[in-house]
Amino acid sequence: MADLGIRQRRAIQKLVEEAAIAADPLERLVPIVRLKDRSQELLIQAVGEARAAGATWTQIGDLLGVSKQAVLQRFGPGGRYDVGVASSRAKK
């Protein structure tokens, strides 16, 4: 996976700190939701990079704790987060 870079790492750390110090549970939700959104972006990027590097849908599913079919529905062609990596028989 591409290095996040110092700016992105600091932004993530700031959100973690904000969530940790928020006294009000509702205030804590704001940075937590931002972290969830950012982690989803990183997951999509990592799946795309794994596919581009030759990882199979089965391997990715195993790492995510879901079936190959679930990964395909989420990240595959026409999926919710289509990572846009052309699949071949070797990568299925």
N, CA, C and O atoms as a GROMACS GRO file, in nm:
protein
  368
    1MET      N    1   0.085  -0.118   0.000
    1MET     CA    2   0.000   0.000   0.000
    1MET      C    3   0.089   0.123   0.000
    1MET      O    4   0.193   0.126   0.065
    2ALA      N    5   0.047   0.221  -0.072
    2ALA     CA    6   0.122   0.345  -0.077
    2ALA      C    7   0.130   0.406   0.062
    2ALA      O    8   0.035   0.400   0.140
    3ASP      N    9   0.245   0.465   0.093
    3ASP     CA   10   0.264   0.529   0.222
    3ASP      C   11   0.160   0.638   0.240
    3ASP      O   12   0.133   0.716   0.148
    4LEU      N   13   0.100   0.643   0.359
    4LEU     CA   14  -0.003   0.744   0.386
    4LEU      C   15   0.053   0.885   0.384
    4LEU      O   16  -0.020   0.979   0.352
    5GLY      N   17   0.177   0.901   0.415
    5GLY     CA   18   0.234   1.034   0.422
    5GLY      C   19   0.209   1.093   0.560
    5GLY      O   20   0.113   1.059   0.629
    6ILE      N   21   0.298   1.182   0.597
    6ILE     CA   22   0.293   1.238   0.731
    6ILE      C   23   0.165   1.319   0.755
    6ILE      O   24   0.109   1.316   0.865
    7ARG      N   25   0.119   1.391   0.656
    7ARG     CA   26  -0.002   1.473   0.672
    7ARG      C   27  -0.124   1.385   0.701
    7ARG      O   28  -0.202   1.416   0.791
    8GLN      N   29  -0.139   1.277   0.626
    8GLN     CA   30  -0.253   1.188   0.648
    8GLN      C   31  -0.243   1.116   0.782
    8GLN      O   32  -0.343   1.100   0.852
    9ARG      N   33  -0.123   1.073   0.818
    9ARG     CA   34  -0.105   1.006   0.948
    9ARG      C   35  -0.139   1.100   1.062
    9ARG      O   36  -0.203   1.060   1.160
   10ARG      N   37  -0.098   1.225   1.051
   10ARG     CA   38  -0.130   1.323   1.156
   10ARG      C   39  -0.279   1.350   1.164
   10ARG      O   40  -0.334   1.364   1.273
   11ALA      N   41  -0.345   1.356   1.049
   11ALA     CA   42  -0.490   1.379   1.048
   11ALA      C   43  -0.563   1.264   1.116
   11ALA      O   44  -0.658   1.286   1.191
   12ILE      N   45  -0.520   1.140   1.089
   12ILE     CA   46  -0.582   1.024   1.152
   12ILE      C   47  -0.555   1.026   1.302
   12ILE      O   48  -0.645   1.002   1.382
   13GLN      N   49  -0.432   1.054   1.340
   13GLN     CA   50  -0.397   1.061   1.483
   13GLN      C   51  -0.480   1.168   1.554
   13GLN      O   52  -0.525   1.147   1.667
   14LYS      N   53  -0.500   1.281   1.491
   14LYS     CA   54  -0.580   1.389   1.551
   14LYS      C   55  -0.723   1.342   1.575
   14LYS      O   56  -0.781   1.371   1.680
   15LEU      N   57  -0.780   1.270   1.480
   15LEU     CA   58  -0.916   1.219   1.498
   15LEU      C   59  -0.923   1.118   1.614
   15LEU      O   60  -1.019   1.118   1.690
   16VAL      N   61  -0.821   1.033   1.626
   16VAL     CA   62  -0.817   0.937   1.736
   16VAL      C   63  -0.810   1.013   1.869
   16VAL      O   64  -0.881   0.978   1.964
   17GLU      N   65  -0.727   1.114   1.876
   17GLU     CA   66  -0.715   1.193   1.998
   17GLU      C   67  -0.845   1.265   2.031
   17GLU      O   68  -0.886   1.270   2.147
   18GLU      N   69  -0.910   1.322   1.931
   18GLU     CA   70  -1.037   1.390   1.954
   18GLU      C   71  -1.142   1.295   2.010
   18GLU      O   72  -1.218   1.331   2.099
   19ALA      N   73  -1.144   1.174   1.956
   19ALA     CA   74  -1.240   1.075   2.005
   19ALA      C   75  -1.207   1.035   2.148
   19ALA      O   76  -1.297   1.013   2.229
   20ALA      N   77  -1.080   1.025   2.179
   20ALA     CA   78  -1.038   0.980   2.312
   20ALA      C   79  -1.066   1.084   2.421
   20ALA      O   80  -1.095   1.047   2.534
   21ILE      N   81  -1.057   1.212   2.387
   21ILE     CA   82  -1.072   1.314   2.490
   21ILE      C   83  -1.212   1.376   2.498
   21ILE      O   84  -1.241   1.451   2.592
   22ALA      N   85  -1.296   1.345   2.402
   22ALA     CA   86  -1.431   1.404   2.404
   22ALA      C   87  -1.506   1.356   2.528
   22ALA      O   88  -1.517   1.236   2.552
   23ALA      N   89  -1.556   1.450   2.604
   23ALA     CA   90  -1.629   1.416   2.727
   23ALA      C   91  -1.772   1.372   2.696
   23ALA      O   92  -1.827   1.285   2.762
   24ASP      N   93  -1.830   1.432   2.596
   24ASP     CA   94  -1.969   1.405   2.558
   24ASP      C   95  -1.971   1.292   2.454
   24ASP      O   96  -1.903   1.301   2.352
   25PRO      N   97  -2.049   1.187   2.481
   25PRO     CA   98  -2.056   1.077   2.383
   25PRO      C   99  -2.100   1.122   2.243
   25PRO      O  100  -2.055   1.065   2.143
   26LEU      N  101  -2.184   1.222   2.234
   26LEU     CA  102  -2.225   1.272   2.102
   26LEU      C  103  -2.109   1.342   2.032
   26LEU      O  104  -2.091   1.328   1.911
   27GLU      N  105  -2.030   1.416   2.108
   27GLU     CA  106  -1.912   1.481   2.050
   27GLU      C  107  -1.811   1.377   2.003
   27GLU      O  108  -1.741   1.398   1.903
   28ARG      N  109  -1.803   1.265   2.074
   28ARG     CA  110  -1.710   1.159   2.038
   28ARG      C  111  -1.747   1.096   1.904
   28ARG      O  112  -1.660   1.047   1.832
   29LEU      N  113  -1.875   1.098   1.871
   29LEU     CA  114  -1.919   1.036   1.746
   29LEU      C  115  -1.862   1.105   1.622
   29LEU      O  116  -1.834   1.039   1.522
   30VAL      N  117  -1.844   1.235   1.628
   30VAL     CA  118  -1.798   1.310   1.510
   30VAL      C  119  -1.662   1.259   1.461
   30VAL      O  120  -1.652   1.222   1.344
   31PRO      N  121  -1.558   1.256   1.544
   31PRO     CA  122  -1.430   1.204   1.493
   31PRO      C  123  -1.435   1.055   1.462
   31PRO      O  124  -1.364   1.008   1.373
   32ILE      N  125  -1.518   0.980   1.533
   32ILE     CA  126  -1.528   0.837   1.506
   32ILE      C  127  -1.587   0.812   1.367
   32ILE      O  128  -1.541   0.725   1.294
   33VAL      N  129  -1.688   0.888   1.331
   33VAL     CA  130  -1.747   0.874   1.197
   33VAL      C  131  -1.645   0.913   1.090
   33VAL      O  132  -1.636   0.848   0.986
   34ARG      N  133  -1.569   1.018   1.117
   34ARG     CA  134  -1.464   1.058   1.021
   34ARG      C  135  -1.358   0.948   1.006
   34ARG      O  136  -1.311   0.922   0.896
   35LEU      N  137  -1.322   0.885   1.118
   35LEU     CA  138  -1.227   0.774   1.112
   35LEU      C  139  -1.283   0.657   1.033
   35LEU      O  140  -1.212   0.596   0.953
   36LYS      N  141  -1.409   0.627   1.055
   36LYS     CA  142  -1.474   0.518   0.981
   36LYS      C  143  -1.471   0.546   0.832
   36LYS      O  144  -1.438   0.458   0.752
   37ASP      N  145  -1.505   0.668   0.794
   37ASP     CA  146  -1.504   0.704   0.652
   37ASP      C  147  -1.364   0.695   0.593
   37ASP      O  148  -1.346   0.644   0.482
   38ARG      N  149  -1.265   0.743   0.666
   38ARG     CA  150  -1.127   0.738   0.616
   38ARG      C  151  -1.078   0.594   0.606
   38ARG      O  152  -1.009   0.558   0.511
   39SER      N  153  -1.114   0.512   0.705
   39SER     CA  154  -1.070   0.372   0.699
   39SER      C  155  -1.136   0.300   0.582
   39SER      O  156  -1.075   0.211   0.522
   40GLN      N  157  -1.259   0.336   0.549
   40GLN     CA  158  -1.326   0.276   0.433
   40GLN      C  159  -1.252   0.314   0.304
   40GLN      O  160  -1.234   0.230   0.216
   41GLU      N  161  -1.210   0.439   0.294
   41GLU     CA  162  -1.133   0.484   0.178
   41GLU      C  163  -1.002   0.406   0.168
   41GLU      O  164  -0.963   0.363   0.059
   42LEU      N  165  -0.935   0.387   0.282
   42LEU     CA  166  -0.809   0.313   0.283
   42LEU      C  167  -0.830   0.167   0.246
   42LEU      O  168  -0.747   0.107   0.177
   43LEU      N  169  -0.941   0.108   0.292
   43LEU     CA  170  -0.972  -0.030   0.258
   43LEU      C  171  -0.994  -0.047   0.108
   43LEU      O  172  -0.941  -0.140   0.048
   44ILE      N  173  -1.070   0.042   0.049
   44ILE     CA  174  -1.095   0.036  -0.095
   44ILE      C  175  -0.963   0.048  -0.172
   44ILE      O  176  -0.939  -0.026  -0.267
   45GLN      N  177  -0.880   0.141  -0.130
   45GLN     CA  178  -0.749   0.160  -0.194
   45GLN      C  179  -0.664   0.034  -0.180
   45GLN      O  180  -0.603  -0.010  -0.277
   46ALA      N  181  -0.661  -0.023  -0.060
   46ALA     CA  182  -0.579  -0.142  -0.037
   46ALA      C  183  -0.628  -0.262  -0.116
   46ALA      O  184  -0.547  -0.339  -0.167
   47VAL      N  185  -0.759  -0.278  -0.128
   47VAL     CA  186  -0.813  -0.389  -0.208
   47VAL      C  187  -0.774  -0.371  -0.355
   47VAL      O  188  -0.733  -0.466  -0.420
   48GLY      N  189  -0.786  -0.250  -0.405
   48GLY     CA  190  -0.746  -0.224  -0.543
   48GLY      C  191  -0.599  -0.252  -0.566
   48GLY      O  192  -0.561  -0.310  -0.668
   49GLU      N  193  -0.515  -0.210  -0.471
   49GLU     CA  194  -0.372  -0.234  -0.482
   49GLU      C  195  -0.340  -0.383  -0.473
   49GLU      O  196  -0.252  -0.433  -0.544
   50ALA      N  197  -0.410  -0.454  -0.386
   50ALA     CA  198  -0.388  -0.598  -0.373
   50ALA      C  199  -0.425  -0.670  -0.503
   50ALA      O  200  -0.352  -0.758  -0.548
   51ARG      N  201  -0.539  -0.631  -0.561
   51ARG     CA  202  -0.580  -0.691  -0.688
   51ARG      C  203  -0.479  -0.660  -0.798
   51ARG      O  204  -0.442  -0.749  -0.876
   52ALA      N  205  -0.433  -0.535  -0.804
   52ALA     CA  206  -0.336  -0.496  -0.907
   52ALA      C  207  -0.205  -0.573  -0.891
   52ALA      O  208  -0.133  -0.596  -0.988
   53ALA      N  209  -0.174  -0.612  -0.766
   53ALA     CA  210  -0.051  -0.687  -0.739
   53ALA      C  211  -0.071  -0.837  -0.759
   53ALA      O  212   0.024  -0.914  -0.742
   54GLY      N  213  -0.193  -0.879  -0.795
   54GLY     CA  214  -0.216  -1.020  -0.826
   54GLY      C  215  -0.290  -1.100  -0.721
   54GLY      O  216  -0.308  -1.221  -0.738
   55ALA      N  217  -0.333  -1.037  -0.613
   55ALA     CA  218  -0.408  -1.111  -0.511
   55ALA      C  219  -0.542  -1.157  -0.567
   55ALA      O  220  -0.604  -1.087  -0.647
   56THR      N  221  -0.585  -1.273  -0.524
   56THR     CA  222  -0.714  -1.326  -0.569
   56THR      C  223  -0.826  -1.272  -0.480
   56THR      O  224  -0.802  -1.225  -0.369
   57TRP      N  225  -0.947  -1.281  -0.531
   57TRP     CA  226  -1.064  -1.241  -0.451
   57TRP      C  227  -1.075  -1.330  -0.328
   57TRP      O  228  -1.117  -1.284  -0.221
   58THR      N  229  -1.040  -1.456  -0.342
   58THR     CA  230  -1.044  -1.549  -0.228
   58THR      C  231  -0.945  -1.506  -0.121
   58THR      O  232  -0.979  -1.506  -0.002
   59GLN      N  233  -0.824  -1.471  -0.159
   59GLN     CA  234  -0.724  -1.426  -0.062
   59GLN      C  235  -0.772  -1.300   0.012
   59GLN      O  236  -0.758  -1.290   0.133
   60ILE      N  237  -0.827  -1.207  -0.063
   60ILE     CA  238  -0.875  -1.084  -0.002
   60ILE      C  239  -0.991  -1.114   0.092
   60ILE      O  240  -0.997  -1.060   0.203
   61GLY      N  241  -1.082  -1.198   0.049
   61GLY     CA  242  -1.194  -1.236   0.133
   61GLY      C  243  -1.149  -1.303   0.261
   61GLY      O  244  -1.202  -1.275   0.369
   62ASP      N  245  -1.050  -1.391   0.251
   62ASP     CA  246  -0.997  -1.458   0.370
   62ASP      C  247  -0.942  -1.356   0.471
   62ASP      O  248  -0.966  -1.367   0.591
   63LEU      N  249  -0.869  -1.258   0.420
   63LEU     CA  250  -0.812  -1.155   0.508
   63LEU      C  251  -0.920  -1.068   0.572
   63LEU      O  252  -0.905  -1.022   0.685
   64LEU      N  253  -1.029  -1.045   0.499
   64LEU     CA  254  -1.138  -0.962   0.552
   64LEU      C  255  -1.239  -1.042   0.632
   64LEU      O  256  -1.329  -0.986   0.694
   65GLY      N  257  -1.224  -1.174   0.630
   65GLY     CA  258  -1.315  -1.260   0.705
   65GLY      C  259  -1.450  -1.278   0.640
   65GLY      O  260  -1.551  -1.300   0.708
   66VAL      N  261  -1.452  -1.268   0.506
   66VAL     CA  262  -1.576  -1.287   0.431
   66VAL      C  263  -1.549  -1.378   0.312
   66VAL      O  264  -1.435  -1.409   0.280
   67SER      N  265  -1.655  -1.419   0.246
   67SER     CA  266  -1.641  -1.508   0.132
   67SER      C  267  -1.593  -1.432   0.007
   67SER      O  268  -1.600  -1.310  -0.001
   68LYS      N  269  -1.545  -1.510  -0.087
   68LYS     CA  270  -1.506  -1.453  -0.217
   68LYS      C  271  -1.624  -1.380  -0.279
   68LYS      O  272  -1.609  -1.271  -0.335
   69GLN      N  273  -1.743  -1.439  -0.269
   69GLN     CA  274  -1.862  -1.378  -0.326
   69GLN      C  275  -1.893  -1.243  -0.262
   69GLN      O  276  -1.932  -1.148  -0.330
   70ALA      N  277  -1.876  -1.236  -0.129
   70ALA     CA  278  -1.902  -1.109  -0.059
   70ALA      C  279  -1.804  -1.001  -0.104
   70ALA      O  280  -1.842  -0.885  -0.122
   71VAL      N  281  -1.677  -1.039  -0.121
   71VAL     CA  282  -1.576  -0.943  -0.167
   71VAL      C  283  -1.608  -0.896  -0.308
   71VAL      O  284  -1.599  -0.777  -0.338
   72LEU      N  285  -1.646  -0.989  -0.394
   72LEU     CA  286  -1.681  -0.952  -0.532
   72LEU      C  287  -1.800  -0.857  -0.535
   72LEU      O  288  -1.800  -0.761  -0.612
   73GLN      N  289  -1.900  -0.883  -0.453
   73GLN     CA  290  -2.017  -0.795  -0.450
   73GLN      C  291  -1.981  -0.655  -0.402
   73GLN      O  292  -2.040  -0.556  -0.445
   74ARG      N  293  -1.884  -0.648  -0.314
   74ARG     CA  294  -1.847  -0.518  -0.257
   74ARG      C  295  -1.744  -0.444  -0.343
   74ARG      O  296  -1.757  -0.324  -0.364
   75PHE      N  297  -1.642  -0.515  -0.392
   75PHE     CA  298  -1.530  -0.450  -0.459
   75PHE      C  299  -1.512  -0.487  -0.605
   75PHE      O  300  -1.434  -0.423  -0.676
   76GLY      N  301  -1.581  -0.589  -0.651
   76GLY     CA  302  -1.561  -0.638  -0.786
   76GLY      C  303  -1.632  -0.554  -0.891
   76GLY      O  304  -1.695  -0.454  -0.860
   77PRO      N  305  -1.620  -0.596  -1.017
   77PRO     CA  306  -1.684  -0.524  -1.126
   77PRO      C  307  -1.833  -0.508  -1.101
   77PRO      O  308  -1.905  -0.605  -1.080
   78GLY      N  309  -1.879  -0.384  -1.104
   78GLY     CA  310  -2.019  -0.355  -1.081
   78GLY      C  311  -2.058  -0.355  -0.934
   78GLY      O  312  -2.174  -0.334  -0.900
   79GLY      N  313  -1.961  -0.379  -0.847
   79GLY     CA  314  -1.988  -0.382  -0.704
   79GLY      C  315  -2.003  -0.242  -0.648
   79GLY      O  316  -1.983  -0.141  -0.716
   80ARG      N  317  -2.039  -0.238  -0.522
   80ARG     CA  318  -2.062  -0.110  -0.455
   80ARG      C  319  -1.939  -0.019  -0.462
   80ARG      O  320  -1.951   0.101  -0.485
   81TYR      N  321  -1.821  -0.078  -0.442
   81TYR     CA  322  -1.695  -0.002  -0.447
   81TYR      C  323  -1.604  -0.063  -0.552
   81TYR      O  324  -1.493  -0.105  -0.520
   82ASP      N  325  -1.649  -0.068  -0.674
   82ASP     CA  326  -1.572  -0.128  -0.784
   82ASP      C  327  -1.431  -0.069  -0.786
   82ASP      O  328  -1.412   0.050  -0.813
   83VAL      N  329  -1.332  -0.153  -0.756
   83VAL     CA  330  -1.194  -0.104  -0.750
   83VAL      C  331  -1.133  -0.082  -0.888
   83VAL      O  332  -1.023  -0.030  -0.900
   84GLY      N  333  -1.205  -0.123  -0.990
   84GLY     CA  334  -1.164  -0.091  -1.126
   84GLY      C  335  -1.043  -0.167  -1.176
   84GLY      O  336  -0.977  -0.123  -1.270
   85VAL      N  337  -1.014  -0.280  -1.115
   85VAL     CA  338  -0.903  -0.363  -1.163
   85VAL      C  339  -0.961  -0.475  -1.245
   85VAL      O  340  -1.041  -0.554  -1.196
   86ALA      N  341  -0.919  -0.480  -1.370
   86ALA     CA  342  -0.971  -0.584  -1.459
   86ALA      C  343  -0.936  -0.720  -1.402
   86ALA      O  344  -0.824  -0.744  -1.359
   87SER      N  345  -1.032  -0.807  -1.404
   87SER     CA  346  -1.004  -0.942  -1.352
   87SER      C  347  -0.976  -1.036  -1.470
   87SER      O  348  -1.024  -1.017  -1.582
   88SER      N  349  -0.898  -1.136  -1.439
   88SER     CA  350  -0.868  -1.238  -1.537
   88SER      C  351  -0.894  -1.372  -1.470
   88SER      O  352  -0.914  -1.377  -1.349
   89ARG      N  353  -0.894  -1.478  -1.546
   89ARG     CA  354  -0.917  -1.611  -1.487
   89ARG      C  355  -0.815  -1.638  -1.376
   89ARG      O  356  -0.848  -1.702  -1.276
   90ALA      N  357  -0.693  -1.592  -1.394
   90ALA     CA  358  -0.588  -1.619  -1.296
   90ALA      C  359  -0.615  -1.548  -1.163
   90ALA      O  360  -0.572  -1.594  -1.058
   91LYS      N  361  -0.687  -1.436  -1.168
   91LYS     CA  362  -0.709  -1.358  -1.048
   91LYS      C  363  -0.840  -1.391  -0.979
   91LYS      O  364  -0.868  -1.337  -0.871
   92LYS      N  365  -0.920  -1.476  -1.037
   92LYS     CA  366  -1.049  -1.509  -0.977
   92LYS      C  367  -1.027  -1.605  -0.865
   92LYS      O  368  -1.122  -1.647  -0.799
   0.00000   0.00000   0.00000
